[in-house]
């Protein structure tokens, strides 16, 4: 369970910051191979390694391990409206779109799912037909 929560948090950070394993391992002062095994949930890091990951990503251990305060926990139960999507080009020149989670801003694989598969946020799809293209980070 520890490794799964840490792995999920790391993958979410990598996705949101558009980092590769190599770039992230440099930030955390770890070897790429070891960092990759932690990110995939195949290895459980020591306390010292967890500290390096926290420093590299500028997060607390509670953030990385999914330990939230009671207020934060209740916020996930209140449905947030999905109002953005991302557009990706396909190899044949067409485009496909994916909805964007309003809390973690990660692309979701499916529309109309009850919760975000990355952060667990409860979702409201009432306004999705009016969704707009997600603004790119500058």
DOKOL-851796 format. One record per atom (N, C-alpha, C, O): y, z, x. Coordinates in Angstrom, 1 decimal, always signed. Example, Ala and Ser with C-alpha at 12.3 -4.5 7.8 and 13.67 -1.06 7.14 Angstrom:
<r north="-5.7" up="+7.8" east="+13.2"/>
<r north="-4.5" up="+7.8" east="+12.3"/>
<r north="-3.3" up="+7.8" east="+13.2"/>
<r north="-3.3" up="+8.5" east="+14.2"/>
<r north="-2.2" up="+7.1" east="+12.8"/>
<r north="-1.1" up="+7.1" east="+13.7"/>
<r north="+0.0" up="+7.9" east="+12.9"/>
<r north="+1.1" up="+8.0" east="+13.4"/>
end
This chain:
<r north="-1.2" up="+0.0" east="+0.8"/>
<r north="+0.0" up="+0.0" east="+0.0"/>
<r north="+1.3" up="+0.0" east="+0.9"/>
<r north="+2.2" up="-0.7" east="+0.6"/>
<r north="+1.3" up="+0.8" east="+1.9"/>
<r north="+2.4" up="+0.9" east="+2.9"/>
<r north="+2.7" up="-0.5" east="+3.4"/>
<r north="+3.8" up="-1.0" east="+3.4"/>
<r north="+1.6" up="-1.2" east="+3.9"/>
<r north="+1.8" up="-2.5" east="+4.6"/>
<r north="+2.2" up="-3.5" east="+3.6"/>
<r north="+3.0" up="-4.4" east="+3.9"/>
<r north="+1.7" up="-3.4" east="+2.3"/>
<r north="+2.1" up="-4.4" east="+1.3"/>
<r north="+3.5" up="-4.3" east="+0.9"/>
<r north="+4.2" up="-5.3" east="+0.8"/>
<r north="+4.0" up="-3.1" east="+0.7"/>
<r north="+5.5" up="-2.9" east="+0.4"/>
<r north="+6.4" up="-3.4" east="+1.5"/>
<r north="+7.4" up="-4.1" east="+1.3"/>
<r north="+6.0" up="-3.0" east="+2.8"/>
<r north="+6.8" up="-3.4" east="+3.9"/>
<r north="+6.7" up="-5.0" east="+4.1"/>
<r north="+7.8" up="-5.6" east="+4.3"/>
<r north="+5.6" up="-5.5" east="+3.9"/>
<r north="+5.4" up="-7.0" east="+4.0"/>
<r north="+6.3" up="-7.7" east="+3.0"/>
<r north="+7.0" up="-8.7" east="+3.3"/>
<r north="+6.2" up="-7.2" east="+1.7"/>
<r north="+7.0" up="-7.8" east="+0.7"/>
<r north="+8.5" up="-7.7" east="+1.0"/>
<r north="+9.3" up="-8.7" east="+0.7"/>
<r north="+9.0" up="-6.6" east="+1.5"/>
<r north="+10.4" up="-6.4" east="+1.8"/>
<r north="+10.8" up="-7.3" east="+2.9"/>
<r north="+11.9" up="-8.0" east="+2.9"/>
<r north="+10.0" up="-7.4" east="+4.0"/>
<r north="+10.3" up="-8.3" east="+5.1"/>
<r north="+10.4" up="-9.7" east="+4.7"/>
<r north="+11.3" up="-10.5" east="+5.0"/>
<r north="+9.4" up="-10.2" east="+3.9"/>
<r north="+9.4" up="-11.6" east="+3.4"/>
<r north="+10.6" up="-11.9" east="+2.5"/>
<r north="+11.1" up="-13.0" east="+2.6"/>
<r north="+11.0" up="-10.9" east="+1.7"/>
<r north="+12.2" up="-11.1" east="+0.9"/>
<r north="+13.4" up="-11.2" east="+1.8"/>
<r north="+14.3" up="-12.1" east="+1.5"/>
<r north="+13.6" up="-10.4" east="+2.8"/>
<r north="+14.7" up="-10.5" east="+3.7"/>
<r north="+14.7" up="-11.8" east="+4.5"/>
<r north="+15.7" up="-12.5" east="+4.6"/>
<r north="+13.5" up="-12.2" east="+4.9"/>
<r north="+13.4" up="-13.5" east="+5.6"/>
<r north="+13.9" up="-14.7" east="+4.7"/>
<r north="+14.6" up="-15.6" east="+5.2"/>
<r north="+13.4" up="-14.6" east="+3.5"/>
<r north="+13.8" up="-15.7" east="+2.5"/>
<r north="+15.3" up="-15.7" east="+2.2"/>
<r north="+15.9" up="-16.7" east="+2.2"/>
<r north="+15.8" up="-14.5" east="+2.0"/>
<r north="+17.2" up="-14.4" east="+1.6"/>
<r north="+18.2" up="-14.8" east="+2.7"/>
<r north="+19.2" up="-15.4" east="+2.5"/>
<r north="+17.8" up="-14.5" east="+3.9"/>
<r north="+18.6" up="-14.8" east="+5.1"/>
<r north="+18.2" up="-16.1" east="+5.8"/>
<r north="+18.8" up="-16.5" east="+6.8"/>
<r north="+17.2" up="-16.7" east="+5.2"/>
<r north="+16.7" up="-18.0" east="+5.8"/>
<r north="+16.3" up="-17.9" east="+7.3"/>
<r north="+16.8" up="-18.7" east="+8.1"/>
<r north="+15.6" up="-16.8" east="+7.6"/>
<r north="+15.2" up="-16.5" east="+9.0"/>
<r north="+13.7" up="-17.0" east="+9.2"/>
<r north="+12.9" up="-16.8" east="+8.3"/>
<r north="+13.4" up="-17.4" east="+10.4"/>
<r north="+12.0" up="-17.7" east="+10.8"/>
<r north="+11.5" up="-16.5" east="+11.4"/>
<r north="+12.2" up="-15.5" east="+11.7"/>
<r north="+10.1" up="-16.4" east="+11.6"/>
<r north="+9.5" up="-15.3" east="+12.2"/>
<r north="+10.1" up="-15.1" east="+13.6"/>
<r north="+10.3" up="-14.0" east="+14.1"/>
<r north="+10.3" up="-16.2" east="+14.3"/>
<r north="+10.9" up="-16.1" east="+15.7"/>
<r north="+12.2" up="-15.5" east="+15.7"/>
<r north="+12.5" up="-14.6" east="+16.5"/>
<r north="+13.1" up="-15.9" east="+14.8"/>
<r north="+14.5" up="-15.4" east="+14.8"/>
<r north="+14.5" up="-13.9" east="+14.4"/>
<r north="+15.2" up="-13.1" east="+15.0"/>
<r north="+13.6" up="-13.5" east="+13.4"/>
<r north="+13.6" up="-12.2" east="+12.9"/>
<r north="+12.9" up="-11.3" east="+14.0"/>
<r north="+13.4" up="-10.1" east="+14.2"/>
<r north="+11.9" up="-11.8" east="+14.7"/>
<r north="+11.3" up="-10.9" east="+15.7"/>
<r north="+12.3" up="-10.6" east="+16.9"/>
<r north="+12.2" up="-9.6" east="+17.5"/>
<r north="+13.2" up="-11.6" east="+17.2"/>
<r north="+14.2" up="-11.3" east="+18.2"/>
<r north="+15.2" up="-10.2" east="+17.7"/>
<r north="+15.5" up="-9.4" east="+18.5"/>
<r north="+15.6" up="-10.3" east="+16.4"/>
<r north="+16.5" up="-9.3" east="+15.9"/>
<r north="+15.8" up="-7.9" east="+16.0"/>
<r north="+16.5" up="-6.9" east="+16.3"/>
<r north="+14.5" up="-7.8" east="+15.7"/>
<r north="+13.8" up="-6.5" east="+15.7"/>
<r north="+13.2" up="-6.2" east="+17.1"/>
<r north="+12.6" up="-5.1" east="+17.2"/>
<r north="+13.4" up="-7.0" east="+18.1"/>
<r north="+12.9" up="-6.7" east="+19.4"/>
<r north="+11.4" up="-6.5" east="+19.5"/>
<r north="+10.9" up="-5.6" east="+20.1"/>
<r north="+10.7" up="-7.4" east="+18.8"/>
<r north="+9.2" up="-7.4" east="+18.7"/>
<r north="+8.7" up="-8.8" east="+19.1"/>
<r north="+9.4" up="-9.8" east="+19.1"/>
<r north="+7.4" up="-8.8" east="+19.5"/>
<r north="+6.8" up="-10.1" east="+19.8"/>
<r north="+6.7" up="-10.9" east="+18.5"/>
<r north="+6.5" up="-10.3" east="+17.4"/>
<r north="+6.8" up="-12.2" east="+18.5"/>
<r north="+6.7" up="-13.0" east="+17.3"/>
<r north="+5.3" up="-12.9" east="+16.7"/>
<r north="+5.2" up="-12.8" east="+15.4"/>
<r north="+4.3" up="-12.8" east="+17.4"/>
<r north="+2.9" up="-12.7" east="+16.9"/>
<r north="+2.7" up="-11.4" east="+16.2"/>
<r north="+2.2" up="-11.3" east="+15.1"/>
<r north="+3.2" up="-10.3" east="+16.8"/>
<r north="+3.0" up="-8.9" east="+16.1"/>
<r north="+3.9" up="-8.9" east="+14.9"/>
<r north="+3.5" up="-8.4" east="+13.8"/>
<r north="+5.1" up="-9.4" east="+15.0"/>
<r north="+6.0" up="-9.4" east="+13.8"/>
<r north="+5.4" up="-10.2" east="+12.7"/>
<r north="+5.5" up="-9.7" east="+11.5"/>
<r north="+4.8" up="-11.3" east="+13.0"/>
<r north="+4.2" up="-12.1" east="+12.0"/>
<r north="+3.0" up="-11.4" east="+11.3"/>
<r north="+2.9" up="-11.5" east="+10.1"/>
<r north="+2.3" up="-10.7" east="+12.0"/>
<r north="+1.1" up="-9.9" east="+11.4"/>
<r north="+1.6" up="-8.8" east="+10.5"/>
<r north="+1.0" up="-8.5" east="+9.5"/>
<r north="+2.8" up="-8.2" east="+10.9"/>
<r north="+3.4" up="-7.2" east="+10.0"/>
<r north="+3.9" up="-7.8" east="+8.7"/>
<r north="+3.7" up="-7.3" east="+7.6"/>
<r north="+4.6" up="-9.0" east="+8.9"/>
<r north="+5.2" up="-9.6" east="+7.7"/>
<r north="+4.1" up="-10.1" east="+6.8"/>
<r north="+4.3" up="-10.2" east="+5.6"/>
<r north="+2.9" up="-10.5" east="+7.3"/>
<r north="+1.8" up="-10.9" east="+6.4"/>
<r north="+1.0" up="-9.8" east="+5.9"/>
<r north="+0.1" up="-10.0" east="+5.1"/>
<r north="+1.3" up="-8.5" east="+6.3"/>
<r north="+0.6" up="-7.4" east="+5.8"/>
<r north="-0.7" up="-7.2" east="+6.5"/>
<r north="-1.6" up="-6.5" east="+6.0"/>
<r north="-0.9" up="-7.8" east="+7.6"/>
<r north="-2.2" up="-7.7" east="+8.4"/>
<r north="-2.2" up="-6.5" east="+9.4"/>
<r north="-3.2" up="-6.2" east="+9.9"/>
<r north="-1.0" up="-6.0" east="+9.7"/>
<r north="-0.9" up="-4.9" east="+10.6"/>
<r north="+0.1" up="-3.9" east="+10.1"/>
<r north="+1.1" up="-4.2" east="+9.5"/>
<r north="-0.3" up="-2.6" east="+10.3"/>
<r north="+0.6" up="-1.5" east="+9.9"/>
<r north="+1.4" up="-1.0" east="+11.1"/>
<r north="+0.8" up="-0.6" east="+12.1"/>
<r north="+2.7" up="-1.1" east="+11.1"/>
<r north="+3.5" up="-0.7" east="+12.3"/>
<r north="+3.5" up="+0.8" east="+12.5"/>
<r north="+3.4" up="+1.6" east="+11.6"/>
<r north="+3.8" up="+1.2" east="+13.8"/>
<r north="+4.0" up="+2.6" east="+14.1"/>
<r north="+5.4" up="+3.0" east="+13.6"/>
<r north="+6.2" up="+2.1" east="+13.2"/>
<r north="+5.7" up="+4.2" east="+13.7"/>
<r north="+7.0" up="+4.7" east="+13.3"/>
<r north="+8.1" up="+4.1" east="+14.2"/>
<r north="+9.2" up="+3.7" east="+13.8"/>
<r north="+7.8" up="+4.0" east="+15.5"/>
<r north="+8.7" up="+3.3" east="+16.4"/>
<r north="+9.0" up="+1.9" east="+16.1"/>
<r north="+10.1" up="+1.4" east="+16.1"/>
<r north="+7.9" up="+1.2" east="+15.7"/>
<r north="+8.1" up="-0.2" east="+15.3"/>
<r north="+8.9" up="-0.3" east="+14.0"/>
<r north="+9.7" up="-1.2" east="+13.8"/>
<r north="+8.6" up="+0.6" east="+13.1"/>
<r north="+9.3" up="+0.6" east="+11.8"/>
<r north="+10.8" up="+0.8" east="+12.1"/>
<r north="+11.7" up="+0.2" east="+11.4"/>
<r north="+11.1" up="+1.7" east="+13.0"/>
<r north="+12.5" up="+1.9" east="+13.4"/>
<r north="+13.2" up="+0.7" east="+13.9"/>
<r north="+14.3" up="+0.4" east="+13.6"/>
<r north="+12.5" up="-0.1" east="+14.8"/>
<r north="+13.0" up="-1.3" east="+15.3"/>
<r north="+13.3" up="-2.3" east="+14.2"/>
<r north="+14.3" up="-3.0" east="+14.2"/>
<r north="+12.4" up="-2.4" east="+13.2"/>
<r north="+12.6" up="-3.3" east="+12.1"/>
<r north="+13.8" up="-2.9" east="+11.3"/>
<r north="+14.6" up="-3.7" east="+10.8"/>
<r north="+13.9" up="-1.6" east="+11.0"/>
<r north="+15.1" up="-1.1" east="+10.3"/>
<r north="+16.4" up="-1.4" east="+11.0"/>
<r north="+17.4" up="-1.8" east="+10.4"/>
<r north="+16.4" up="-1.2" east="+12.3"/>
<r north="+17.6" up="-1.5" east="+13.1"/>
<r north="+17.9" up="-3.0" east="+13.1"/>
<r north="+19.0" up="-3.4" east="+12.9"/>
<r north="+16.9" up="-3.8" east="+13.3"/>
<r north="+17.0" up="-5.3" east="+13.3"/>
<r north="+17.6" up="-5.8" east="+12.0"/>
<r north="+18.4" up="-6.8" east="+12.0"/>
<r north="+17.1" up="-5.3" east="+10.9"/>
<r north="+17.5" up="-5.8" east="+9.6"/>
<r north="+18.7" up="-5.0" east="+9.0"/>
<r north="+19.2" up="-5.3" east="+7.9"/>
<r north="+19.1" up="-3.9" east="+9.7"/>
<r north="+20.1" up="-3.1" east="+9.2"/>
<r north="+19.8" up="-2.5" east="+7.8"/>
<r north="+20.6" up="-2.6" east="+6.9"/>
<r north="+18.6" up="-2.0" east="+7.7"/>
<r north="+18.1" up="-1.4" east="+6.4"/>
<r north="+17.6" up="+0.0" east="+6.7"/>
<r north="+17.2" up="+0.3" east="+7.9"/>
<r north="+17.5" up="+0.8" east="+5.7"/>
<r north="+16.9" up="+2.1" east="+5.9"/>
<r north="+15.4" up="+2.0" east="+5.6"/>
<r north="+14.9" up="+1.0" east="+5.0"/>
<r north="+14.6" up="+2.9" east="+6.1"/>
<r north="+13.1" up="+2.9" east="+5.8"/>
<r north="+12.9" up="+2.9" east="+4.3"/>
<r north="+11.9" up="+2.3" east="+3.8"/>
<r north="+13.7" up="+3.6" east="+3.5"/>
<r north="+13.5" up="+3.7" east="+2.1"/>
<r north="+13.7" up="+2.3" east="+1.5"/>
<r north="+13.0" up="+1.9" east="+0.5"/>
<r north="+14.7" up="+1.5" east="+2.0"/>
<r north="+14.9" up="+0.1" east="+1.5"/>
<r north="+13.7" up="-0.7" east="+1.8"/>
<r north="+13.2" up="-1.5" east="+0.9"/>
<r north="+13.1" up="-0.6" east="+3.0"/>
<r north="+12.0" up="-1.5" east="+3.4"/>
<r north="+10.7" up="-1.1" east="+2.7"/>
<r north="+9.9" up="-1.9" east="+2.4"/>
<r north="+10.5" up="+0.2" east="+2.4"/>
<r north="+9.3" up="+0.6" east="+1.8"/>
<r north="+9.4" up="+0.7" east="+0.3"/>
<r north="+8.4" up="+1.1" east="-0.4"/>
<r north="+10.5" up="+0.3" east="-0.3"/>
<r north="+10.6" up="+0.3" east="-1.8"/>
<r north="+10.7" up="+1.6" east="-2.4"/>
<r north="+10.4" up="+1.8" east="-3.6"/>
<r north="+11.2" up="+2.6" east="-1.6"/>
<r north="+11.4" up="+4.0" east="-2.2"/>
<r north="+12.8" up="+4.0" east="-2.7"/>
<r north="+13.8" up="+4.0" east="-1.9"/>
<r north="+13.0" up="+4.0" east="-4.0"/>
<r north="+14.3" up="+4.0" east="-4.6"/>
<r north="+14.7" up="+5.3" east="-5.3"/>
<r north="+13.8" up="+6.1" east="-5.6"/>
<r north="+15.9" up="+5.5" east="-5.5"/>
<r north="+16.4" up="+6.7" east="-6.2"/>
<r north="+16.1" up="+6.5" east="-7.7"/>
<r north="+15.8" up="+5.3" east="-8.1"/>
<r north="+16.2" up="+7.5" east="-8.5"/>
<r north="+15.9" up="+7.4" east="-9.9"/>
<r north="+16.8" up="+6.4" east="-10.6"/>
<r north="+16.4" up="+5.7" east="-11.5"/>
<r north="+18.1" up="+6.4" east="-10.2"/>
<r north="+19.1" up="+5.5" east="-10.8"/>
<r north="+18.7" up="+4.1" east="-10.5"/>
<r north="+18.8" up="+3.2" east="-11.4"/>
<r north="+18.3" up="+3.8" east="-9.3"/>
<r north="+17.9" up="+2.4" east="-8.9"/>
<r north="+16.7" up="+2.0" east="-9.7"/>
<r north="+16.6" up="+0.9" east="-10.1"/>
<r north="+15.7" up="+2.9" east="-9.8"/>
<r north="+14.5" up="+2.6" east="-10.5"/>
<r north="+14.8" up="+2.2" east="-11.9"/>
<r north="+14.1" up="+1.3" east="-12.4"/>
<r north="+15.6" up="+2.9" east="-12.6"/>
<r north="+16.0" up="+2.6" east="-14.0"/>
<r north="+16.7" up="+1.3" east="-14.1"/>
<r north="+16.6" up="+0.6" east="-15.1"/>
<r north="+17.5" up="+0.9" east="-13.1"/>
<r north="+18.2" up="-0.3" east="-13.2"/>
<r north="+17.3" up="-1.5" east="-13.2"/>
<r north="+17.7" up="-2.5" east="-13.9"/>
<r north="+16.1" up="-1.5" east="-12.6"/>
<r north="+15.2" up="-2.6" east="-12.7"/>
<r north="+14.6" up="-2.8" east="-14.1"/>
<r north="+14.1" up="-3.9" east="-14.4"/>
<r north="+14.6" up="-1.7" east="-14.9"/>
<r north="+14.1" up="-1.8" east="-16.2"/>
<r north="+15.0" up="-2.5" east="-17.2"/>
<r north="+14.6" up="-2.9" east="-18.3"/>
<r north="+16.3" up="-2.6" east="-16.9"/>
<r north="+17.3" up="-3.2" east="-17.8"/>
<r north="+17.2" up="-4.7" east="-17.4"/>
<r north="+17.5" up="-5.1" east="-16.2"/>
<r north="+17.0" up="-5.6" east="-18.4"/>
<r north="+16.8" up="-7.0" east="-18.1"/>
<r north="+18.2" up="-7.6" east="-17.7"/>
<r north="+19.2" up="-7.4" east="-18.3"/>
<r north="+18.1" up="-8.4" east="-16.7"/>
<r north="+19.3" up="-9.2" east="-16.2"/>
<r north="+19.1" up="-10.6" east="-16.6"/>
<r north="+18.0" up="-11.2" east="-16.5"/>
<r north="+20.2" up="-11.3" east="-17.0"/>
<r north="+20.1" up="-12.7" east="-17.4"/>
<r north="+19.9" up="-13.6" east="-16.2"/>
<r north="+20.6" up="-13.5" east="-15.1"/>
<r north="+19.1" up="-14.6" east="-16.3"/>
<r north="+18.9" up="-15.6" east="-15.3"/>
<r north="+19.8" up="-16.7" east="-15.6"/>
<r north="+19.7" up="-17.4" east="-16.7"/>
<r north="+20.8" up="-16.9" east="-14.8"/>
<r north="+21.9" up="-17.9" east="-15.1"/>
<r north="+22.1" up="-18.9" east="-13.9"/>
<r north="+23.0" up="-19.8" east="-14.0"/>
<r north="+21.2" up="-18.9" east="-12.9"/>
<r north="+21.3" up="-19.8" east="-11.8"/>
<r north="+20.0" up="-20.5" east="-11.5"/>
<r north="+18.9" up="-19.9" east="-11.8"/>
<r north="+20.1" up="-21.6" east="-10.9"/>
<r north="+18.9" up="-22.3" east="-10.4"/>
<r north="+19.2" up="-23.0" east="-9.1"/>
<r north="+20.4" up="-23.2" east="-8.7"/>
<r north="+18.2" up="-23.2" east="-8.3"/>
<r north="+18.3" up="-24.0" east="-7.1"/>
<r north="+17.6" up="-25.3" east="-7.2"/>
<r north="+16.6" up="-25.5" east="-7.9"/>
<r north="+18.2" up="-26.3" east="-6.6"/>
<r north="+17.6" up="-27.7" east="-6.6"/>
<r north="+17.1" up="-28.1" east="-5.3"/>
<r north="+17.8" up="-27.9" east="-4.3"/>
<r north="+15.9" up="-28.6" east="-5.3"/>
<r north="+15.3" up="-29.0" east="-4.0"/>
<r north="+14.9" up="-30.5" east="-4.2"/>
<r north="+14.4" up="-30.9" east="-5.2"/>
<r north="+15.1" up="-31.3" east="-3.1"/>
<r north="+14.7" up="-32.7" east="-3.1"/>
<r north="+13.2" up="-32.8" east="-2.8"/>
<r north="+12.6" up="-32.1" east="-2.0"/>
<r north="+12.6" up="-33.8" east="-3.5"/>
<r north="+11.2" up="-34.1" east="-3.3"/>
<r north="+11.1" up="-35.3" east="-2.3"/>
<r north="+12.1" up="-36.0" east="-2.0"/>
<r north="+9.9" up="-35.6" east="-1.9"/>
<r north="+9.7" up="-36.6" east="-0.9"/>
<r north="+10.0" up="-38.0" east="-1.5"/>
<r north="+10.3" up="-38.9" east="-0.7"/>
<r north="+9.9" up="-38.2" east="-2.8"/>
<r north="+10.2" up="-39.5" east="-3.4"/>
<r north="+11.6" up="-39.7" east="-3.8"/>
<r north="+11.9" up="-40.7" east="-4.5"/>
<r north="+12.5" up="-38.8" east="-3.5"/>
<r north="+13.9" up="-38.9" east="-3.8"/>
<r north="+14.3" up="-38.2" east="-5.1"/>
<r north="+15.5" up="-38.0" east="-5.4"/>
<r north="+13.3" up="-37.7" east="-5.9"/>
<r north="+13.6" up="-36.9" east="-7.1"/>
<r north="+14.0" up="-35.5" east="-6.7"/>
<r north="+13.9" up="-35.1" east="-5.5"/>
<r north="+14.3" up="-34.7" east="-7.7"/>
<r north="+14.7" up="-33.3" east="-7.5"/>
<r north="+13.8" up="-32.4" east="-8.4"/>
<r north="+13.4" up="-32.9" east="-9.4"/>
<r north="+13.6" up="-31.2" east="-7.9"/>
<r north="+13.0" up="-30.2" east="-8.8"/>
<r north="+13.8" up="-29.0" east="-8.7"/>
<r north="+14.6" up="-28.8" east="-7.7"/>
<r north="+13.8" up="-28.2" east="-9.7"/>
<r north="+14.6" up="-27.0" east="-9.8"/>
<r north="+13.8" up="-25.7" east="-9.9"/>
<r north="+12.7" up="-25.8" east="-10.5"/>
<r north="+14.3" up="-24.6" east="-9.4"/>
<r north="+13.6" up="-23.3" east="-9.6"/>
<r north="+14.7" up="-22.3" east="-10.0"/>
<r north="+15.8" up="-22.3" east="-9.4"/>
<r north="+14.4" up="-21.4" east="-10.9"/>
<r north="+15.3" up="-20.4" east="-11.3"/>
<r north="+15.5" up="-19.4" east="-10.2"/>
<r north="+14.7" up="-19.2" east="-9.3"/>
<r north="+16.7" up="-18.7" east="-10.2"/>
<r north="+17.1" up="-17.8" east="-9.1"/>
<r north="+17.2" up="-16.4" east="-9.8"/>
<r north="+17.8" up="-16.2" east="-10.8"/>
<r north="+16.5" up="-15.4" east="-9.1"/>
<r north="+16.5" up="-14.0" east="-9.6"/>
<r north="+18.0" up="-13.5" east="-9.5"/>
<r north="+18.6" up="-13.6" east="-8.4"/>
<r north="+18.5" up="-12.9" east="-10.5"/>
<r north="+19.9" up="-12.4" east="-10.5"/>
<r north="+20.1" up="-11.2" east="-9.5"/>
<r north="+21.2" up="-10.9" east="-9.1"/>
<r north="+19.0" up="-10.4" east="-9.2"/>
<r north="+19.1" up="-9.3" east="-8.3"/>
<r north="+18.9" up="-9.6" east="-6.9"/>
<r north="+19.8" up="-9.4" east="-6.1"/>
<r north="+17.8" up="-10.2" east="-6.5"/>
<r north="+17.5" up="-10.5" east="-5.1"/>
<r north="+17.9" up="-11.9" east="-4.6"/>
<r north="+17.9" up="-12.2" east="-3.5"/>
<r north="+18.3" up="-12.8" east="-5.6"/>
<r north="+18.7" up="-14.1" east="-5.3"/>
<r north="+17.7" up="-15.0" east="-4.6"/>
<r north="+18.0" up="-15.9" east="-3.9"/>
<r north="+16.4" up="-14.7" east="-4.8"/>
<r north="+15.4" up="-15.5" east="-4.3"/>
<r north="+14.9" up="-16.5" east="-5.4"/>
<r north="+15.0" up="-16.2" east="-6.6"/>
<r north="+14.5" up="-17.7" east="-5.0"/>
<r north="+13.9" up="-18.7" east="-6.0"/>
<r north="+12.6" up="-18.1" east="-6.5"/>
<r north="+11.8" up="-17.6" east="-5.8"/>
<r north="+12.4" up="-18.3" east="-7.8"/>
<r north="+11.2" up="-17.9" east="-8.5"/>
<r north="+10.4" up="-19.2" east="-8.7"/>
<r north="+10.9" up="-20.2" east="-9.0"/>
<r north="+9.1" up="-19.0" east="-8.6"/>
<r north="+8.2" up="-20.2" east="-8.8"/>
<r north="+8.0" up="-20.6" east="-10.2"/>
<r north="+7.8" up="-21.8" east="-10.5"/>
<r north="+8.2" up="-19.7" east="-11.2"/>
<r north="+7.9" up="-20.0" east="-12.6"/>
<r north="+9.1" up="-19.6" east="-13.4"/>
<r north="+9.9" up="-18.7" east="-13.1"/>
<r north="+9.4" up="-20.4" east="-14.5"/>
<r north="+10.4" up="-20.0" east="-15.5"/>
<r north="+9.7" up="-19.1" east="-16.5"/>
<r north="+8.5" up="-19.1" east="-16.7"/>
<r north="+10.6" up="-18.3" east="-17.1"/>
<r north="+10.2" up="-17.5" east="-18.3"/>
<r north="+9.1" up="-16.4" east="-17.9"/>
<r north="+8.4" up="-16.0" east="-18.8"/>
<r north="+9.1" up="-15.9" east="-16.7"/>
<r north="+8.3" up="-14.8" east="-16.3"/>
<r north="+9.0" up="-13.5" east="-16.7"/>
<r north="+10.3" up="-13.5" east="-16.6"/>
<r north="+8.3" up="-12.5" east="-17.0"/>
<r north="+9.0" up="-11.2" east="-17.5"/>
<r north="+9.7" up="-10.5" east="-16.3"/>
<r north="+10.7" up="-9.9" east="-16.6"/>
<r north="+9.2" up="-10.6" east="-15.1"/>
<r north="+9.7" up="-9.9" east="-14.0"/>
<r north="+9.8" up="-10.8" east="-12.7"/>
<r north="+8.9" up="-11.7" east="-12.6"/>
<r north="+10.7" up="-10.5" east="-11.8"/>
<r north="+10.8" up="-11.2" east="-10.6"/>
<r north="+9.6" up="-10.8" east="-9.7"/>
<r north="+9.3" up="-9.6" east="-9.6"/>
<r north="+8.9" up="-11.8" east="-9.2"/>
<r north="+7.7" up="-11.5" east="-8.4"/>
<r north="+8.1" up="-10.9" east="-7.0"/>
<r north="+7.2" up="-10.5" east="-6.3"/>
<r north="+9.3" up="-11.0" east="-6.6"/>
<r north="+9.8" up="-10.5" east="-5.3"/>
<r north="+10.3" up="-9.1" east="-5.4"/>
<r north="+9.9" up="-8.2" east="-4.6"/>
<r north="+11.3" up="-8.8" east="-6.3"/>
<r north="+11.9" up="-7.5" east="-6.3"/>
<r north="+11.5" up="-6.7" east="-7.6"/>
<r north="+11.9" up="-5.5" east="-7.6"/>
<r north="+10.9" up="-7.3" east="-8.5"/>
<r north="+10.4" up="-6.5" east="-9.7"/>
<r north="+11.5" up="-6.4" east="-10.8"/>
<r north="+11.2" up="-5.7" east="-11.8"/>
<r north="+12.6" up="-7.1" east="-10.7"/>
<r north="+13.6" up="-7.0" east="-11.7"/>
<r north="+13.2" up="-7.6" east="-13.0"/>
<r north="+12.6" up="-8.6" east="-13.0"/>
<r north="+13.4" up="-6.9" east="-14.1"/>
<r north="+13.1" up="-7.4" east="-15.4"/>
<r north="+14.1" up="-8.5" east="-15.8"/>
<r north="+15.3" up="-8.4" east="-15.5"/>
<r north="+13.6" up="-9.6" east="-16.3"/>
<r north="+14.5" up="-10.8" east="-16.5"/>
<r north="+14.7" up="-11.1" east="-18.0"/>
<r north="+13.8" up="-10.9" east="-18.8"/>
<r north="+15.9" up="-11.6" east="-18.3"/>
<r north="+16.2" up="-12.1" east="-19.6"/>
<r north="+16.5" up="-13.6" east="-19.5"/>
<r north="+17.4" up="-14.0" east="-18.7"/>
<r north="+15.8" up="-14.4" east="-20.3"/>
<r north="+15.9" up="-15.9" east="-20.2"/>
<r north="+16.7" up="-16.5" east="-21.3"/>
<r north="+16.8" up="-17.7" east="-21.4"/>
<r north="+17.4" up="-15.7" east="-22.1"/>
<r north="+18.2" up="-16.2" east="-23.2"/>
<r north="+19.3" up="-17.2" east="-22.8"/>
<r north="+19.5" up="-18.2" east="-23.5"/>
<r north="+19.9" up="-17.0" east="-21.7"/>
<r north="+21.0" up="-17.9" east="-21.3"/>
<r north="+20.6" up="-19.0" east="-20.3"/>
<r north="+21.4" up="-19.7" east="-19.7"/>
<r north="+19.3" up="-19.1" east="-20.0"/>
<r north="+18.8" up="-20.0" east="-18.9"/>
<r north="+19.1" up="-21.5" east="-19.3"/>
<r north="+19.3" up="-22.3" east="-18.3"/>
<r north="+19.2" up="-21.8" east="-20.5"/>
<r north="+19.5" up="-23.3" east="-20.9"/>
<r north="+20.9" up="-23.6" east="-20.4"/>
<r north="+21.2" up="-24.8" east="-20.3"/>
<r north="+21.7" up="-22.6" east="-20.2"/>
<r north="+23.1" up="-22.9" east="-19.7"/>
<r north="+23.3" up="-22.6" east="-18.2"/>
<r north="+24.4" up="-22.5" east="-17.7"/>
<r north="+22.2" up="-22.4" east="-17.5"/>
<r north="+22.2" up="-22.1" east="-16.1"/>
<r north="+22.9" up="-23.1" east="-15.3"/>
<r north="+22.9" up="-24.3" east="-15.6"/>
<r north="+23.5" up="-22.7" east="-14.2"/>
<r north="+24.3" up="-23.6" east="-13.3"/>
<r north="+23.6" up="-23.5" east="-11.9"/>
<r north="+22.9" up="-22.6" east="-11.6"/>
<r north="+24.0" up="-24.5" east="-11.1"/>
<r north="+23.4" up="-24.6" east="-9.7"/>
<r north="+23.9" up="-23.4" east="-9.0"/>
<r north="+25.1" up="-23.0" east="-9.0"/>
<r north="+23.0" up="-22.7" east="-8.2"/>
<r north="+23.3" up="-21.5" east="-7.5"/>
<r north="+24.3" up="-21.9" east="-6.3"/>
<r north="+24.1" up="-22.9" east="-5.6"/>
<r north="+25.4" up="-21.2" east="-6.2"/>
<r north="+26.4" up="-21.5" east="-5.1"/>
<r north="+25.8" up="-21.3" east="-3.8"/>
<r north="+25.1" up="-20.2" east="-3.5"/>
<r north="+26.0" up="-22.2" east="-2.9"/>
<r north="+25.4" up="-22.0" east="-1.5"/>
<r north="+26.3" up="-21.0" east="-0.7"/>
<r north="+27.5" up="-20.9" east="-0.9"/>
<r north="+25.6" up="-20.2" east="+0.1"/>
<r north="+26.2" up="-19.3" east="+1.0"/>
<r north="+27.0" up="-20.0" east="+2.1"/>
<r north="+26.5" up="-21.0" east="+2.6"/>
<r north="+28.1" up="-19.5" east="+2.4"/>
<r north="+29.0" up="-20.2" east="+3.4"/>
<r north="+28.9" up="-19.5" east="+4.7"/>
<r north="+29.5" up="-19.9" east="+5.7"/>
end
